[in-house]
Amino acid sequence: MKASPGARSWIAAGVRHELLTRALPALRHDMAAPVSVIRMGLLVLKRMPAGDEAVWAQRTALIEEQVDALANGVRSLRDWELSVGDETITRSALVAQCTGLMRAAFELHGIHLRIGDALSPAEGESRFPAAAALRYMVLGALGFLHDSTEHLGAVDVGADGAEALRFKAICGTSEAADPLKGALRAPRALAIDAIALQALADGLGYAVEVERDAVRLSLMPA
């Protein structure tokens, strides 16, 4: 029996929730780091003798800087709302953001994220609409290759024409050489498989070409 449009929407929403859950550790770290610096700065101020105005000014400036970083981190959570449809993003920034969110989790399992030279930031880059949706799509492509490729050693992310990205899984031998690395990659109950990735793409309105070890993602809505 075919899924109804409402059911397909729920499936796509479930995939987005799983992807956000995977990105949360990096987001949480980015917001927790300023809190630690603020706490240390306040502790130093409490123990500092009065009268040293230069040091007080320096410490206060550091705390203000970290408060700004924390506020920016909280505001960045809005970037995940699909209703923010007027935000645009360059292709290089999109890839940098998403690989930055997942790099620690991938490298923990011995998987390298490699970005092609064509995705280096450049002046006058084209900007693409719906940055929030594109962020989910890139994370979905990375998640698919992570969950579906045995002995994954690296993921190459490269430009494909002017308006697309190609993600390529590269198998490695690190897990065979070190069984403990394989043990860290416990099976996930909510794996991003080809059906889940296609449901995500259909729900967000993007075209993907899914192969066994590669994904092509068009950055313009279908």
HELIX and SHEET records of a PDB file:
HELIX    1   1 PRO A    5  ARG A   47  1                                  43    
HELIX    2   2 GLU A   53  SER A   76  1                                  24    
HELIX    3   3 LEU A   77  TRP A   80  5                                   4    
HELIX    4   4 ARG A   91  LEU A  108  1                                  18    
HELIX    5   5 ASP A  117  LEU A  119  5                                   3    
HELIX    6   6 ALA A  131  SER A  148  1                                  18    
HELIX    7   7 SER A  174  ALA A  177  1                                   4    
HELIX    8   8 PRO A  179  LEU A  184  1                                   6    
HELIX    9   9 ALA A  194  LEU A  204  1                                  11    
SHEET    1   A 2 ILE A  89  THR A  90  0                                        
SHEET    2   A 2 ARG A 127  PHE A 128 -1                                        
SHEET    1   B 5 HIS A 112  ILE A 115  0                                        
SHEET    2   B 5 LEU A 152  ALA A 159  1                                        
SHEET    3   B 5 ALA A 164  CYS A 171 -1                                        
SHEET    4   B 5 ALA A 214  SER A 218 -1                                        
SHEET    5   B 5 VAL A 208  VAL A 210 -1                                        
END                                                                             
